[in-house]
Amino acid sequence: MSTEHDWITTPVTVDILRGHLDVEATAQGLLPHRLPARARRQIPDHQLAMAEAQPSGVRLAFRTRATAVELDTRPTKRAYPGFPAPADGVYDLLVDGRLTAQATVAGGNVHTITDMFTQSSELTEGPAGTARFAGLPAGDKDVEIWLPHTEITELIALRTDAPVEQAPESGRRVWLHHGSSLSHGSNATHPTGIWPALAAAQGEVELVNLGFGGGALLDPFTARAMRDTPADLISLKIGINVVNADAMRLRAFVPAVHGFLDTVREGHPTTPLLVVSPLLCPVQEDTPGPLAPDFDGKTLRFKATGDPAERAAGRLTLNVIRAELARIVGQRAADDPNLHYLDGRDLYGERDYAEFPLPDEVHPDQAGHRRIAENFGRLAFGAGGPFAVETG
């Protein structure tokens, strides 16, 4: 801990957290979760357990006159044998909604992935560290610290050189979003640079991000979590994980989509609900999964390994899923005027791929995240969009 300031320690409590659905008390602090405890007890694999505990979209929010802030955390990072050590996750500090400073925390625990398919891992424990921010503007201000979307983050202590109080309610609408690794933020370089965070800023809404890398598989426990979470706007980006996990055939997929929507609607019967089909991903457009890593030297890429001829037997591809989602939403919208459909290729399609290709054939880079957010902001939050602010 730095000694150049007269520090005030503020307990990290749920009162200053945003974007989470649950917290777990640890020996030293709090661990934010993006699924409630009941749902976590039903998680069937290590991949989703790790993804939901990575706090994509989770942030501390408080009001203060402080010009210096320190946040003690213990990160848990993910590593792969034979690859360089993972980069330290980035903490974004916003002042009155503007990105003002960034920091990292070295050390912490490391989960080394021992099997790419099951995501099983070995844990090496490490020390806590401190994210430090200095030179913040003087005067009263609303401060947010967005936690790294790439690593589990145990929150231990918050220190400032002036008192902290709970941030006032923003009055903004709450946007509840569920999706895959693209929504989680894969390949984005910092937490407010993931496309849902960028789109939320553009739409002036409060984000609750249930984007789970590898975990958007129409799980009933996720649907129940969304059902029980207060929200003014809801979106579901469905499909790519179902294909790349080769998780189900067409016969199972269709009723699973209906069941997921039915459950969400139990808690949000008239909330604007946008179903988004998969974004363009050339390796999976017409080739079924499962997806497999394709190592090119030290570069990780992915390839689809299924047989396109088996589409006739119900094997799923992105094009098959888009057609089914459009049909399902069209059918249900006759009785549900607040249900909407968006073709994911309108967010990231062939022209976007030509300009911002996918570095690993599946996930966009930071520029790709910005393009997706711009398109979502225009199509969802813009005039005539399903999330547009009603006037008059």
ZADO-291862 format. One record per residue (C-alpha): residue number from 1; residue in one letter; x, y, z. Coordinates in nm, 3 decimals. Each point is the difference from the previous one (the first is absolute). Last residue first. Layout:
BEGIN
REC     k   r        xx        yy        zz
REC   NUM   A         X         Y         Z
...
END
This chain:
BEGIN
REC     k   r        xx        yy        zz
REC   392   G    -4.446     1.171    -2.717
REC   391   T     0.322    -0.191     0.001
REC   390   E     0.086    -0.365     0.058
REC   389   V     0.370    -0.062     0.052
REC   388   A     0.126    -0.244    -0.261
REC   387   F     0.060    -0.357     0.116
REC   386   P    -0.191    -0.176    -0.279
REC   385   G     0.151     0.231    -0.261
REC   384   G    -0.207     0.262    -0.183
REC   383   A     0.248     0.277     0.075
REC   382   G     0.321    -0.145     0.138
REC   381   F     0.041    -0.221     0.305
REC   380   A    -0.020    -0.338    -0.174
REC   379   L     0.117     0.058    -0.359
REC   378   R     0.231     0.300     0.052
REC   377   G     0.144    -0.110     0.332
REC   376   F     0.037    -0.356    -0.124
REC   375   N     0.190     0.120    -0.308
REC   374   E     0.233     0.221     0.202
REC   373   A     0.054    -0.276     0.256
REC   372   I     0.089    -0.255    -0.269
REC   371   R     0.245     0.246    -0.159
REC   370   R     0.165     0.077     0.335
REC   369   H     0.037    -0.370     0.079
REC   368   G     0.160    -0.053    -0.340
REC   367   A     0.254     0.274     0.070
REC   366   Q     0.090    -0.176     0.324
REC   365   D     0.046    -0.334    -0.173
REC   364   P    -0.286    -0.226    -0.100
REC   363   H    -0.027    -0.367     0.107
REC   362   V    -0.050    -0.309    -0.220
REC   361   E     0.265    -0.032    -0.273
REC   360   D     0.284     0.062     0.252
REC   359   P     0.073     0.355    -0.119
REC   358   L    -0.356     0.057    -0.128
REC   357   P     0.023     0.238    -0.296
REC   356   F    -0.079     0.373     0.046
REC   355   E    -0.050     0.159    -0.342
REC   354   A    -0.089    -0.312    -0.197
REC   353   Y    -0.188    -0.140     0.299
REC   352   D    -0.199     0.324     0.029
REC   351   R    -0.101    -0.023    -0.366
REC   350   E    -0.095    -0.366     0.042
REC   349   G    -0.208     0.050     0.310
REC   348   Y     0.030     0.126     0.357
REC   347   L    -0.300     0.171     0.159
REC   346   D    -0.234    -0.051    -0.297
REC   345   R     0.147    -0.350    -0.022
REC   344   G    -0.159    -0.065     0.340
REC   343   D    -0.347     0.003    -0.155
REC   342   L    -0.218     0.187     0.248
REC   341   Y    -0.334    -0.130     0.127
REC   340   H    -0.260     0.169     0.221
REC   339   L    -0.244    -0.092     0.277
REC   338   N    -0.205     0.290     0.136
REC   337   P    -0.300    -0.083    -0.221
REC   336   D    -0.039    -0.342     0.164
REC   335   D    -0.298    -0.191    -0.142
REC   334   A     0.096     0.021    -0.369
REC   333   A     0.357     0.046     0.121
REC   332   R     0.015    -0.370     0.087
REC   331   Q    -0.005    -0.121    -0.361
REC   330   G     0.237     0.266    -0.128
REC   329   V     0.235    -0.068     0.290
REC   328   I     0.005    -0.372    -0.073
REC   327   R     0.044     0.046    -0.377
REC   326   A     0.284     0.251     0.035
REC   325   L     0.165    -0.226     0.259
REC   324   E    -0.032    -0.302    -0.228
REC   323   A     0.151     0.172    -0.304
REC   322   R     0.287     0.140     0.205
REC   321   I     0.066    -0.341     0.154
REC   320   V     0.028    -0.174    -0.336
REC   319   N     0.237     0.270    -0.124
REC   318   L     0.217    -0.033     0.309
REC   317   T     0.026    -0.375    -0.039
REC   316   L    -0.189    -0.276     0.177
REC   315   R    -0.005    -0.373    -0.068
REC   314   G    -0.361    -0.109    -0.062
REC   313   A     0.047    -0.300    -0.230
REC   312   A    -0.006     0.216    -0.313
REC   311   R     0.276     0.210     0.153
REC   310   E     0.213    -0.314    -0.001
REC   309   A     0.153     0.078    -0.339
REC   308   P     0.179     0.297     0.154
REC   307   D     0.221    -0.243     0.198
REC   306   G     0.125     0.133     0.332
REC   305   T     0.350     0.122     0.091
REC   304   A    -0.037     0.377     0.024
REC   303   K     0.333     0.179     0.033
REC   302   F     0.156     0.225     0.263
REC   301   R     0.319     0.203     0.017
REC   300   L     0.264     0.031     0.267
REC   299   T     0.331     0.149    -0.112
REC   298   K     0.319    -0.135     0.157
REC   297   G     0.087    -0.213    -0.304
REC   296   D    -0.332    -0.040    -0.176
REC   295   F    -0.214    -0.182     0.254
REC   294   D    -0.347    -0.092    -0.123
REC   293   P    -0.234    -0.025     0.296
REC   292   A    -0.318    -0.196    -0.070
REC   291   L    -0.361     0.100    -0.056
REC   290   P    -0.251    -0.282     0.014
REC   289   G    -0.162     0.093    -0.216
REC   288   P    -0.207     0.018    -0.316
REC   287   T     0.125     0.161    -0.323
REC   286   D    -0.227     0.241    -0.189
REC   285   E     0.072     0.334     0.169
REC   284   Q     0.245    -0.149     0.249
REC   283   V     0.345     0.091    -0.138
REC   282   P    -0.139     0.324    -0.144
REC   281   C    -0.119     0.149     0.332
REC   280   L    -0.257     0.271    -0.071
REC   279   L    -0.194     0.100     0.310
REC   278   P    -0.239    -0.255     0.142
REC   277   S    -0.371     0.083     0.047
REC   276   V    -0.118     0.277     0.228
REC   275   V    -0.330    -0.033     0.189
REC   274   L    -0.117     0.336     0.134
REC   273   L    -0.242     0.019     0.292
REC   272   P    -0.185     0.324     0.080
REC   271   T    -0.156    -0.071     0.342
REC   270   T    -0.365    -0.114    -0.018
REC   269   P    -0.004    -0.330     0.190
REC   268   H     0.327     0.047     0.189
REC   267   G     0.010    -0.258     0.279
REC   266   E    -0.185    -0.284    -0.172
REC   265   R     0.126     0.137    -0.334
REC   264   V     0.353    -0.113     0.081
REC   263   T    -0.127    -0.353     0.060
REC   262   D    -0.204    -0.015    -0.321
REC   261   L     0.295     0.135    -0.200
REC   260   F     0.230    -0.272     0.131
REC   259   G    -0.264    -0.267    -0.060
REC   258   H    -0.064     0.116    -0.357
REC   257   V     0.374    -0.003    -0.072
REC   256   A     0.033    -0.349     0.151
REC   255   P    -0.302    -0.115    -0.202
REC   254   V     0.182     0.096    -0.323
REC   253   F     0.345    -0.127     0.097
REC   252   A    -0.095    -0.356     0.095
REC   251   R    -0.130    -0.107    -0.345
REC   250   L     0.266     0.213    -0.173
REC   249   R     0.281    -0.193     0.163
REC   248   M     0.177     0.081     0.324
REC   247   A     0.331     0.096     0.161
REC   246   D     0.233    -0.005    -0.298
REC   245   A     0.208     0.227     0.226
REC   244   N     0.073     0.233    -0.292
REC   243   V    -0.360    -0.010    -0.115
REC   242   V    -0.179     0.058     0.331
REC   241   N     0.267     0.255     0.086
REC   240   I    -0.080     0.198    -0.316
REC   239   G    -0.374    -0.001     0.046
REC   238   I    -0.166     0.262     0.211
REC   237   K     0.058     0.367     0.077
REC   236   L    -0.279     0.078     0.244
REC   235   S    -0.101     0.358     0.073
REC   234   I    -0.203     0.152     0.281
REC   233   L    -0.110     0.356     0.076
REC   232   D    -0.155     0.148     0.315
REC   231   A     0.152    -0.256     0.233
REC   230   P    -0.044    -0.145     0.349
REC   229   T     0.165    -0.344     0.024
REC   228   D    -0.226    -0.299     0.084
REC   227   R    -0.077    -0.108    -0.355
REC   226   M     0.364     0.053    -0.097
REC   225   A     0.114    -0.239     0.273
REC   224   R    -0.270    -0.246    -0.105
REC   223   A     0.125     0.010    -0.360
REC   222   T     0.355    -0.059     0.121
REC   221   F    -0.116    -0.302     0.203
REC   220   P    -0.181    -0.136    -0.307
REC   219   D     0.325    -0.012    -0.201
REC   218   L    -0.054     0.125    -0.355
REC   217   L     0.365    -0.073    -0.082
REC   216   A     0.158     0.344     0.032
REC   215   G     0.295    -0.127     0.206
REC   214   G     0.309    -0.009    -0.223
REC   213   G     0.108     0.341     0.130
REC   212   F    -0.293     0.126     0.207
REC   211   G    -0.179     0.325    -0.084
REC   210   L    -0.236     0.069     0.287
REC   209   N     0.069     0.372    -0.002
REC   208   V    -0.213     0.227     0.217
REC   207   L     0.042     0.338    -0.166
REC   206   E    -0.150     0.330     0.117
REC   205   V    -0.128     0.200    -0.297
REC   204   E     0.111     0.310    -0.190
REC   203   G    -0.042    -0.166    -0.342
REC   202   Q     0.354     0.089    -0.109
REC   201   A     0.141    -0.091     0.340
REC   200   A    -0.190    -0.329    -0.009
REC   199   A     0.130    -0.068    -0.352
REC   198   L     0.360     0.048     0.114
REC   197   A    -0.057    -0.224     0.301
REC   196   P    -0.168    -0.267    -0.216
REC   195   W     0.286     0.020    -0.255
REC   194   I     0.284    -0.054     0.244
REC   193   G     0.216     0.312     0.027
REC   192   T    -0.120     0.096     0.349
REC   191   P     0.180    -0.309     0.131
REC   190   H     0.334     0.041    -0.181
REC   189   T     0.180    -0.158    -0.297
REC   188   A    -0.291    -0.177    -0.167
REC   187   N     0.113    -0.342    -0.124
REC   186   S    -0.294    -0.182     0.163
REC   185   G    -0.247     0.245     0.153
REC   184   H    -0.269    -0.205     0.175
REC   183   S    -0.232     0.104    -0.284
REC   182   L     0.233    -0.157    -0.256
REC   181   S     0.052    -0.292     0.239
REC   180   S    -0.371    -0.082    -0.017
REC   179   G    -0.320     0.190     0.072
REC   178   H    -0.241     0.134     0.257
REC   177   H    -0.093     0.366     0.045
REC   176   L    -0.200     0.179     0.271
REC   175   W    -0.032     0.372    -0.075
REC   174   V    -0.108     0.213     0.297
REC   173   R    -0.154     0.338    -0.085
REC   172   R     0.175     0.305     0.136
REC   171   G    -0.107     0.180     0.315
REC   170   S     0.366     0.024     0.099
REC   169   E    -0.056    -0.098     0.361
REC   168   P     0.231     0.199     0.223
REC   167   A     0.347    -0.139     0.066
REC   166   Q     0.057    -0.126     0.351
REC   165   E     0.234     0.217     0.198
REC   164   V     0.379     0.016     0.015
REC   163   P     0.212     0.223     0.221
REC   162   A     0.324     0.153    -0.128
REC   161   D     0.351    -0.140    -0.063
REC   160   T    -0.144    -0.333    -0.114
REC   159   R     0.042    -0.365     0.093
REC   158   L    -0.210    -0.297    -0.110
REC   157   A     0.070    -0.346     0.143
REC   156   I    -0.024    -0.371    -0.088
REC   155   L    -0.189    -0.063    -0.324
REC   154   E     0.061    -0.346    -0.146
REC   153   T     0.024     0.030    -0.378
REC   152   I    -0.036    -0.286    -0.247
REC   151   E     0.184     0.092    -0.319
REC   150   T    -0.074     0.114    -0.355
REC   149   H    -0.275     0.256     0.051
REC   148   P     0.225     0.208     0.222
REC   147   L    -0.201     0.209     0.249
REC   146   W    -0.158     0.331    -0.093
REC   145   I     0.078     0.266     0.261
REC   144   E    -0.268     0.268    -0.001
REC   143   V     0.033     0.345     0.150
REC   142   D    -0.268     0.269     0.030
REC   141   K     0.156     0.334     0.077
REC   140   D     0.033     0.262     0.272
REC   139   G     0.303     0.219    -0.042
REC   138   A     0.354    -0.055    -0.122
REC   137   P     0.084    -0.190    -0.318
REC   136   L     0.178    -0.333     0.047
REC   135   G     0.379     0.016     0.023
REC   134   A     0.045    -0.351     0.131
REC   133   F    -0.138    -0.348    -0.063
REC   132   R     0.151    -0.315     0.151
REC   131   A    -0.113    -0.361    -0.050
REC   130   T     0.148    -0.199     0.288
REC   129   G     0.113    -0.360     0.042
REC   128   A    -0.097    -0.329     0.162
REC   127   P     0.243    -0.289     0.012
REC   126   G     0.004    -0.329    -0.195
REC   125   E    -0.164    -0.342    -0.009
REC   124   T     0.069    -0.245    -0.282
REC   123   L    -0.318    -0.168    -0.120
REC   122   E    -0.001    -0.287    -0.252
REC   121   S    -0.259    -0.003    -0.276
REC   120   S    -0.284    -0.176    -0.177
REC   119   Q    -0.123     0.202    -0.299
REC   118   T    -0.176    -0.316    -0.128
REC   117   F     0.113     0.039    -0.362
REC   116   M     0.319     0.200     0.054
REC   115   D     0.130    -0.241     0.266
REC   114   T     0.270     0.105     0.249
REC   113   I    -0.108     0.361     0.041
REC   112   T     0.234     0.162     0.252
REC   111   H    -0.208     0.195     0.253
REC   110   V     0.233     0.262     0.149
REC   109   N    -0.049     0.178     0.332
REC   108   G     0.118     0.354     0.066
REC   107   G     0.301     0.183    -0.131
REC   106   A    -0.019     0.337    -0.171
REC   105   V    -0.296     0.235     0.028
REC   104   T    -0.066     0.238    -0.287
REC   103   A    -0.094     0.366    -0.035
REC   102   Q    -0.195     0.237    -0.221
REC   101   A    -0.096     0.366     0.027
REC   100   T    -0.258     0.255    -0.116
REC    99   L    -0.265    -0.182    -0.203
REC    98   R    -0.296     0.238     0.006
REC    97   G    -0.331    -0.070     0.174
REC    96   D     0.030     0.262     0.272
REC    95   V     0.350    -0.126     0.073
REC    94   L     0.068    -0.349    -0.134
REC    93   L     0.272    -0.233     0.126
REC    92   D     0.073    -0.303    -0.220
REC    91   Y     0.175    -0.299     0.159
REC    90   V     0.200    -0.208    -0.249
REC    89   G     0.082    -0.370     0.035
REC    88   D     0.366    -0.099     0.022
REC    87   A     0.122    -0.169    -0.315
REC    86   P    -0.001    -0.378     0.013
REC    85   A     0.335    -0.177     0.017
REC    84   P     0.128    -0.096    -0.344
REC    83   F    -0.127    -0.328    -0.150
REC    82   G     0.139    -0.350     0.048
REC    81   P    -0.262    -0.097     0.255
REC    80   Y    -0.303     0.235    -0.006
REC    79   A    -0.074     0.266     0.261
REC    78   R    -0.309     0.147     0.167
REC    77   K     0.027     0.263     0.271
REC    76   T    -0.143     0.017     0.350
REC    75   P     0.029     0.352     0.135
REC    74   R     0.038     0.089     0.367
REC    73   T    -0.108     0.357     0.054
REC    72   D     0.100     0.315     0.185
REC    71   L    -0.146     0.319    -0.148
REC    70   E     0.183     0.330     0.037
REC    69   V    -0.141     0.343    -0.081
REC    68   A     0.158     0.345    -0.019
REC    67   T    -0.169     0.332    -0.081
REC    66   A    -0.287    -0.061     0.240
REC    65   R    -0.301     0.232     0.000
REC    64   T    -0.233    -0.301     0.006
REC    63   R    -0.308    -0.170    -0.142
REC    62   F    -0.008    -0.377    -0.047
REC    61   A    -0.036    -0.274    -0.259
REC    60   L     0.198    -0.326    -0.003
REC    59   R    -0.037    -0.189    -0.324
REC    58   V    -0.118    -0.328    -0.151
REC    57   G    -0.031    -0.004    -0.380
REC    56   S     0.204    -0.318    -0.039
REC    55   P     0.071    -0.121     0.353
REC    54   Q     0.165    -0.337    -0.069
REC    53   A    -0.196    -0.223     0.238
REC    52   E    -0.249    -0.091    -0.274
REC    51   A     0.284    -0.109    -0.228
REC    50   M     0.179    -0.224     0.251
REC    49   A    -0.310    -0.200     0.090
REC    48   L    -0.096    -0.006    -0.367
REC    47   Q     0.325    -0.170    -0.103
REC    46   H     0.020    -0.222     0.309
REC    45   D    -0.307    -0.197    -0.102
REC    44   P    -0.352    -0.099     0.106
REC    43   I    -0.123     0.322     0.166
REC    42   Q    -0.296    -0.093     0.220
REC    41   R     0.139     0.128     0.330
REC    40   R     0.086     0.324    -0.178
REC    39   A    -0.366     0.056    -0.086
REC    38   R    -0.109    -0.013     0.364
REC    37   A     0.292     0.221     0.100
REC    36   P    -0.103     0.278    -0.238
REC    35   L     0.181     0.056    -0.332
REC    34   R     0.227     0.294    -0.081
REC    33   H     0.212    -0.043     0.311
REC    32   P     0.201     0.252     0.200
REC    31   L     0.258    -0.136     0.249
REC    30   L     0.009     0.194     0.325
REC    29   G     0.263     0.057     0.269
REC    28   Q     0.283    -0.166     0.188
REC    27   A    -0.118    -0.349     0.099
REC    26   T    -0.258     0.009    -0.279
REC    25   A    -0.366     0.106    -0.007
REC    24   E    -0.167    -0.083    -0.330
REC    23   V    -0.189     0.267    -0.190
REC    22   D    -0.305    -0.028    -0.224
REC    21   L    -0.162     0.138    -0.316
REC    20   H     0.274     0.245    -0.096
REC    19   G    -0.014     0.310    -0.222
REC    18   R     0.054     0.258     0.274
REC    17   L     0.187    -0.008     0.331
REC    16   I     0.017     0.284     0.254
REC    15   D    -0.282    -0.118     0.227
REC    14   V     0.110    -0.363    -0.047
REC    13   T     0.288     0.069     0.236
REC    12   V     0.367     0.088    -0.032
REC    11   P     0.077     0.153     0.339
REC    10   T     0.139     0.353    -0.025
REC     9   T     0.355     0.074     0.115
REC     8   I     0.098     0.365     0.030
REC     7   W     0.360     0.076    -0.088
REC     6   D     0.201     0.301     0.106
REC     5   H     0.217     0.003    -0.308
REC     4   E     0.371    -0.060    -0.075
REC     3   T    -0.002    -0.343     0.169
REC     2   S    -0.070    -0.231    -0.297
REC     1   M    -0.122    -0.348     0.088
END
